[in-house]
Amino acid sequence: MKIYKKISAILFAVLLLGTASACRPKSTGIVTIVAADNSYDSQRIHNALVKLVIENAFDGYELRSSIASTTMNYESMKNGDVDIFAEAWTDNYATYQDDLRNGIVLHVGVVSEDSRQGLYVPRYVLEGDPSRRIAPMAPNLRSVEDLLRYPHIFPDDENPSLGRIYGSIPGWKADEILHNKYLYYGLDRSFNYLRLGSEASLFASLMSAYNLGQAWVGYCYEPTWIAGKLDLVLLEDAPYEPSAFHEGRTAFSSQQLKIISNSYFPEKAPEIYEFLKNFSTGMQLISNALAYLDETGSTHEGVAVWFLKTHNNLIDEWLPAENSRRLREYISQQ
């Protein structure tokens, strides 16, 4: 009887294990690559392009996004929780050069050779626009420091005795740097620094002012759809100097937009790492894609399909022949 009970107990345990194994999700064999999503459109288009390629030109990969601030995503990448930045403004990251030297992050490639960012005004603020019957408002405004003479040109709606500067997006490193610049030049004495909650809100304020022919000064960057559509002027600043830049004392640099990864990524996905070393779009092409996004109301994924149909030649620059064939076959069906 005791032996029978022992055997029954063992059989029951085996049955439980079998049931648990049947209920446990089976491994799919899919390697998940996590890309930083810092909530701006050019990066989201690059993420959508990478996703389109790795999920349709290769086997066994998927791409997911980590939606967070630039700082949070960068720290997560250093910790290995985020794999890649498909578009990184690394000059804005205070520790990037040290992290690169220490092997914590890796430079994978360059997605665009040049970019610009800083404080912009519509050109008609400086030069007027006869076609719209707009007279020059601040004809001698050239630099960030010159703004000290013109707070009355950019009145704050809530406090017209002060001017208004539209800052960058909360959580972006550019916002921290720009606010340091605002304090360094003493603009806090005559301007309010307004942070809007999103890129969409920031660009809506610029578009509204532009359509009305009103003065506006604030953060913008290129490539963006709005910089491509509107005639804007980047205000001058002291020449870029790395040691002073983060204190707001110099201009933002014209920088390469890089692809970077954590140190584990080449081992985790070696063939995707090789693809990203070749992955590049360029300032003008991505500006065109951003304009298409705005004009059509498409999704970022839809823009990625349009982009590859429009610039089919890039596929061969990015991928080996067999992967190129597979991607073109997929694109042709969309």
Helices and strands as residue ranges (DSSP letters): H 2-23, E 31-37, H 41-56, E 61-67, H 70-78, E 84-88, G 90-92, H 96-101, E 105-112, E 116-122, H 123-127, G 130-132, G 145-149, G 151-153, E 155-156, E 159-166, H 173-184, G 187-189, E 191-194, H 199-212, E 218-222, H 225-229, E 232-234, H 242-245, E 257-262, H 265-268, H 270-278, H 283-296, H 300-310, H 314-318, H 321-332
